């Protein structure tokens, strides 16, 4: 959780788009959603690219 605190301080005010895929993707999405950091998750690289453009 220390890394989340550092990340939160570093990206204050910025949006981050991550592509989550794999065995624990659902768990990772929940952890990120509950972190309070402005993180937008996507399942595919195309979806992540679209969400990144929308976030600007």
Phi and psi restraints in degrees (range 20) as a CNS / XPLOR table:
assign (resid 1 and name C) (resid 2 and name N)
       (resid 2 and name CA) (resid 2 and name C) 1.0 -59.8 20.0 2
assign (resid 2 and name N) (resid 2 and name CA)
       (resid 2 and name C) (resid 3 and name N) 1.0 -38.7 20.0 2
assign (resid 2 and name C) (resid 3 and name N)
       (resid 3 and name CA) (resid 3 and name C) 1.0 -64.8 20.0 2
assign (resid 3 and name N) (resid 3 and name CA)
       (resid 3 and name C) (resid 4 and name N) 1.0 -34.7 20.0 2
assign (resid 3 and name C) (resid 4 and name N)
       (resid 4 and name CA) (resid 4 and name C) 1.0 -64.9 20.0 2
assign (resid 4 and name N) (resid 4 and name CA)
       (resid 4 and name C) (resid 5 and name N) 1.0 -40.8 20.0 2
assign (resid 4 and name C) (resid 5 and name N)
       (resid 5 and name CA) (resid 5 and name C) 1.0 -62.9 20.0 2
assign (resid 5 and name N) (resid 5 and name CA)
       (resid 5 and name C) (resid 6 and name N) 1.0 -44.6 20.0 2
assign (resid 5 and name C) (resid 6 and name N)
       (resid 6 and name CA) (resid 6 and name C) 1.0 -64.2 20.0 2
assign (resid 6 and name N) (resid 6 and name CA)
       (resid 6 and name C) (resid 7 and name N) 1.0 -43.2 20.0 2
assign (resid 6 and name C) (resid 7 and name N)
       (resid 7 and name CA) (resid 7 and name C) 1.0 -62.2 20.0 2
assign (resid 7 and name N) (resid 7 and name CA)
       (resid 7 and name C) (resid 8 and name N) 1.0 -43.7 20.0 2
assign (resid 7 and name C) (resid 8 and name N)
       (resid 8 and name CA) (resid 8 and name C) 1.0 -59.4 20.0 2
assign (resid 8 and name N) (resid 8 and name CA)
       (resid 8 and name C) (resid 9 and name N) 1.0 -42.6 20.0 2
assign (resid 8 and name C) (resid 9 and name N)
       (resid 9 and name CA) (resid 9 and name C) 1.0 -67.6 20.0 2
assign (resid 9 and name N) (resid 9 and name CA)
       (resid 9 and name C) (resid 10 and name N) 1.0 -34.7 20.0 2
assign (resid 9 and name C) (resid 10 and name N)
       (resid 10 and name CA) (resid 10 and name C) 1.0 -74.1 20.0 2
assign (resid 10 and name N) (resid 10 and name CA)
       (resid 10 and name C) (resid 11 and name N) 1.0 -37.2 20.0 2
assign (resid 10 and name C) (resid 11 and name N)
       (resid 11 and name CA) (resid 11 and name C) 1.0 -107.6 20.0 2
assign (resid 11 and name N) (resid 11 and name CA)
       (resid 11 and name C) (resid 12 and name N) 1.0 20.2 20.0 2
assign (resid 11 and name C) (resid 12 and name N)
       (resid 12 and name CA) (resid 12 and name C) 1.0 -47.8 20.0 2
assign (resid 12 and name N) (resid 12 and name CA)
       (resid 12 and name C) (resid 13 and name N) 1.0 123.6 20.0 2
assign (resid 12 and name C) (resid 13 and name N)
       (resid 13 and name CA) (resid 13 and name C) 1.0 86.7 20.0 2
assign (resid 13 and name N) (resid 13 and name CA)
       (resid 13 and name C) (resid 14 and name N) 1.0 -6.6 20.0 2
assign (resid 13 and name C) (resid 14 and name N)
       (resid 14 and name CA) (resid 14 and name C) 1.0 -107.6 20.0 2
assign (resid 14 and name N) (resid 14 and name CA)
       (resid 14 and name C) (resid 15 and name N) 1.0 150.8 20.0 2
assign (resid 14 and name C) (resid 15 and name N)
       (resid 15 and name CA) (resid 15 and name C) 1.0 -95.3 20.0 2
assign (resid 15 and name N) (resid 15 and name CA)
       (resid 15 and name C) (resid 16 and name N) 1.0 143.6 20.0 2
assign (resid 15 and name C) (resid 16 and name N)
       (resid 16 and name CA) (resid 16 and name C) 1.0 -124.3 20.0 2
assign (resid 16 and name N) (resid 16 and name CA)
       (resid 16 and name C) (resid 17 and name N) 1.0 130.6 20.0 2
assign (resid 16 and name C) (resid 17 and name N)
       (resid 17 and name CA) (resid 17 and name C) 1.0 -108.8 20.0 2
assign (resid 17 and name N) (resid 17 and name CA)
       (resid 17 and name C) (resid 18 and name N) 1.0 128.2 20.0 2
assign (resid 17 and name C) (resid 18 and name N)
       (resid 18 and name CA) (resid 18 and name C) 1.0 -124.2 20.0 2
assign (resid 18 and name N) (resid 18 and name CA)
       (resid 18 and name C) (resid 19 and name N) 1.0 144.8 20.0 2
assign (resid 18 and name C) (resid 19 and name N)
       (resid 19 and name CA) (resid 19 and name C) 1.0 -101.9 20.0 2
assign (resid 19 and name N) (resid 19 and name CA)
       (resid 19 and name C) (resid 20 and name N) 1.0 119.7 20.0 2
assign (resid 19 and name C) (resid 20 and name N)
       (resid 20 and name CA) (resid 20 and name C) 1.0 -108.5 20.0 2
assign (resid 20 and name N) (resid 20 and name CA)
       (resid 20 and name C) (resid 21 and name N) 1.0 127.3 20.0 2
assign (resid 20 and name C) (resid 21 and name N)
       (resid 21 and name CA) (resid 21 and name C) 1.0 -152.8 20.0 2
assign (resid 21 and name N) (resid 21 and name CA)
       (resid 21 and name C) (resid 22 and name N) 1.0 141.7 20.0 2
assign (resid 21 and name C) (resid 22 and name N)
       (resid 22 and name CA) (resid 22 and name C) 1.0 127.1 20.0 2
assign (resid 22 and name N) (resid 22 and name CA)
       (resid 22 and name C) (resid 23 and name N) 1.0 -170.8 20.0 2
assign (resid 22 and name C) (resid 23 and name N)
       (resid 23 and name CA) (resid 23 and name C) 1.0 -57.3 20.0 2
assign (resid 23 and name N) (resid 23 and name CA)
       (resid 23 and name C) (resid 24 and name N) 1.0 -44.4 20.0 2
assign (resid 23 and name C) (resid 24 and name N)
       (resid 24 and name CA) (resid 24 and name C) 1.0 -107.8 20.0 2
assign (resid 24 and name N) (resid 24 and name CA)
       (resid 24 and name C) (resid 25 and name N) 1.0 26.6 20.0 2
assign (resid 24 and name C) (resid 25 and name N)
       (resid 25 and name CA) (resid 25 and name C) 1.0 -60.7 20.0 2
assign (resid 25 and name N) (resid 25 and name CA)
       (resid 25 and name C) (resid 26 and name N) 1.0 -41.1 20.0 2
assign (resid 25 and name C) (resid 26 and name N)
       (resid 26 and name CA) (resid 26 and name C) 1.0 -63.9 20.0 2
assign (resid 26 and name N) (resid 26 and name CA)
       (resid 26 and name C) (resid 27 and name N) 1.0 -42.6 20.0 2
assign (resid 26 and name C) (resid 27 and name N)
       (resid 27 and name CA) (resid 27 and name C) 1.0 -64.8 20.0 2
assign (resid 27 and name N) (resid 27 and name CA)
       (resid 27 and name C) (resid 28 and name N) 1.0 -43.4 20.0 2
assign (resid 27 and name C) (resid 28 and name N)
       (resid 28 and name CA) (resid 28 and name C) 1.0 -61.4 20.0 2
assign (resid 28 and name N) (resid 28 and name CA)
       (resid 28 and name C) (resid 29 and name N) 1.0 -42.0 20.0 2
assign (resid 28 and name C) (resid 29 and name N)
       (resid 29 and name CA) (resid 29 and name C) 1.0 -61.1 20.0 2
assign (resid 29 and name N) (resid 29 and name CA)
       (resid 29 and name C) (resid 30 and name N) 1.0 -43.7 20.0 2
assign (resid 29 and name C) (resid 30 and name N)
       (resid 30 and name CA) (resid 30 and name C) 1.0 -63.1 20.0 2
assign (resid 30 and name N) (resid 30 and name CA)
       (resid 30 and name C) (resid 31 and name N) 1.0 -44.4 20.0 2
assign (resid 30 and name C) (resid 31 and name N)
       (resid 31 and name CA) (resid 31 and name C) 1.0 -60.9 20.0 2
assign (resid 31 and name N) (resid 31 and name CA)
       (resid 31 and name C) (resid 32 and name N) 1.0 -45.2 20.0 2
assign (resid 31 and name C) (resid 32 and name N)
       (resid 32 and name CA) (resid 32 and name C) 1.0 -66.7 20.0 2
assign (resid 32 and name N) (resid 32 and name CA)
       (resid 32 and name C) (resid 33 and name N) 1.0 -41.5 20.0 2
assign (resid 32 and name C) (resid 33 and name N)
       (resid 33 and name CA) (resid 33 and name C) 1.0 -61.5 20.0 2
assign (resid 33 and name N) (resid 33 and name CA)
       (resid 33 and name C) (resid 34 and name N) 1.0 -37.5 20.0 2
assign (resid 33 and name C) (resid 34 and name N)
       (resid 34 and name CA) (resid 34 and name C) 1.0 -82.9 20.0 2
assign (resid 34 and name N) (resid 34 and name CA)
       (resid 34 and name C) (resid 35 and name N) 1.0 -6.8 20.0 2
assign (resid 34 and name C) (resid 35 and name N)
       (resid 35 and name CA) (resid 35 and name C) 1.0 -75.2 20.0 2
assign (resid 35 and name N) (resid 35 and name CA)
       (resid 35 and name C) (resid 36 and name N) 1.0 -21.8 20.0 2
assign (resid 35 and name C) (resid 36 and name N)
       (resid 36 and name CA) (resid 36 and name C) 1.0 85.1 20.0 2
assign (resid 36 and name N) (resid 36 and name CA)
       (resid 36 and name C) (resid 37 and name N) 1.0 0.1 20.0 2
assign (resid 36 and name C) (resid 37 and name N)
       (resid 37 and name CA) (resid 37 and name C) 1.0 -88.9 20.0 2
assign (resid 37 and name N) (resid 37 and name CA)
       (resid 37 and name C) (resid 38 and name N) 1.0 142.6 20.0 2
assign (resid 37 and name C) (resid 38 and name N)
       (resid 38 and name CA) (resid 38 and name C) 1.0 -74.5 20.0 2
assign (resid 38 and name N) (resid 38 and name CA)
       (resid 38 and name C) (resid 39 and name N) 1.0 82.9 20.0 2
assign (resid 38 and name C) (resid 39 and name N)
       (resid 39 and name CA) (resid 39 and name C) 1.0 -119.2 20.0 2
assign (resid 39 and name N) (resid 39 and name CA)
       (resid 39 and name C) (resid 40 and name N) 1.0 129.9 20.0 2
assign (resid 39 and name C) (resid 40 and name N)
       (resid 40 and name CA) (resid 40 and name C) 1.0 -106.1 20.0 2
assign (resid 40 and name N) (resid 40 and name CA)
       (resid 40 and name C) (resid 41 and name N) 1.0 122.7 20.0 2
assign (resid 40 and name C) (resid 41 and name N)
       (resid 41 and name CA) (resid 41 and name C) 1.0 -102.8 20.0 2
assign (resid 41 and name N) (resid 41 and name CA)
       (resid 41 and name C) (resid 42 and name N) 1.0 153.1 20.0 2
assign (resid 41 and name C) (resid 42 and name N)
       (resid 42 and name CA) (resid 42 and name C) 1.0 -144.8 20.0 2
assign (resid 42 and name N) (resid 42 and name CA)
       (resid 42 and name C) (resid 43 and name N) 1.0 157.0 20.0 2
assign (resid 42 and name C) (resid 43 and name N)
       (resid 43 and name CA) (resid 43 and name C) 1.0 -95.4 20.0 2
assign (resid 43 and name N) (resid 43 and name CA)
       (resid 43 and name C) (resid 44 and name N) 1.0 -27.2 20.0 2
assign (resid 43 and name C) (resid 44 and name N)
       (resid 44 and name CA) (resid 44 and name C) 1.0 -123.0 20.0 2
assign (resid 44 and name N) (resid 44 and name CA)
       (resid 44 and name C) (resid 45 and name N) 1.0 161.7 20.0 2
assign (resid 44 and name C) (resid 45 and name N)
       (resid 45 and name CA) (resid 45 and name C) 1.0 -67.1 20.0 2
assign (resid 45 and name N) (resid 45 and name CA)
       (resid 45 and name C) (resid 46 and name N) 1.0 -35.1 20.0 2
assign (resid 45 and name C) (resid 46 and name N)
       (resid 46 and name CA) (resid 46 and name C) 1.0 -65.7 20.0 2
assign (resid 46 and name N) (resid 46 and name CA)
       (resid 46 and name C) (resid 47 and name N) 1.0 -42.9 20.0 2
assign (resid 46 and name C) (resid 47 and name N)
       (resid 47 and name CA) (resid 47 and name C) 1.0 -63.4 20.0 2
assign (resid 47 and name N) (resid 47 and name CA)
       (resid 47 and name C) (resid 48 and name N) 1.0 -41.2 20.0 2
assign (resid 47 and name C) (resid 48 and name N)
       (resid 48 and name CA) (resid 48 and name C) 1.0 -62.9 20.0 2
assign (resid 48 and name N) (resid 48 and name CA)
       (resid 48 and name C) (resid 49 and name N) 1.0 -41.6 20.0 2
assign (resid 48 and name C) (resid 49 and name N)
       (resid 49 and name CA) (resid 49 and name C) 1.0 -63.3 20.0 2
assign (resid 49 and name N) (resid 49 and name CA)
       (resid 49 and name C) (resid 50 and name N) 1.0 -44.7 20.0 2
assign (resid 49 and name C) (resid 50 and name N)
       (resid 50 and name CA) (resid 50 and name C) 1.0 -61.6 20.0 2
assign (resid 50 and name N) (resid 50 and name CA)
       (resid 50 and name C) (resid 51 and name N) 1.0 -43.1 20.0 2
assign (resid 50 and name C) (resid 51 and name N)
       (resid 51 and name CA) (resid 51 and name C) 1.0 -67.9 20.0 2
assign (resid 51 and name N) (resid 51 and name CA)
       (resid 51 and name C) (resid 52 and name N) 1.0 -33.0 20.0 2
assign (resid 51 and name C) (resid 52 and name N)
       (resid 52 and name CA) (resid 52 and name C) 1.0 -64.9 20.0 2
assign (resid 52 and name N) (resid 52 and name CA)
       (resid 52 and name C) (resid 53 and name N) 1.0 -43.3 20.0 2
assign (resid 52 and name C) (resid 53 and name N)
       (resid 53 and name CA) (resid 53 and name C) 1.0 -63.8 20.0 2
assign (resid 53 and name N) (resid 53 and name CA)
       (resid 53 and name C) (resid 54 and name N) 1.0 -42.3 20.0 2
assign (resid 53 and name C) (resid 54 and name N)
       (resid 54 and name CA) (resid 54 and name C) 1.0 -65.1 20.0 2
assign (resid 54 and name N) (resid 54 and name CA)
       (resid 54 and name C) (resid 55 and name N) 1.0 -29.5 20.0 2
assign (resid 54 and name C) (resid 55 and name N)
       (resid 55 and name CA) (resid 55 and name C) 1.0 -77.3 20.0 2
assign (resid 55 and name N) (resid 55 and name CA)
       (resid 55 and name C) (resid 56 and name N) 1.0 -15.8 20.0 2
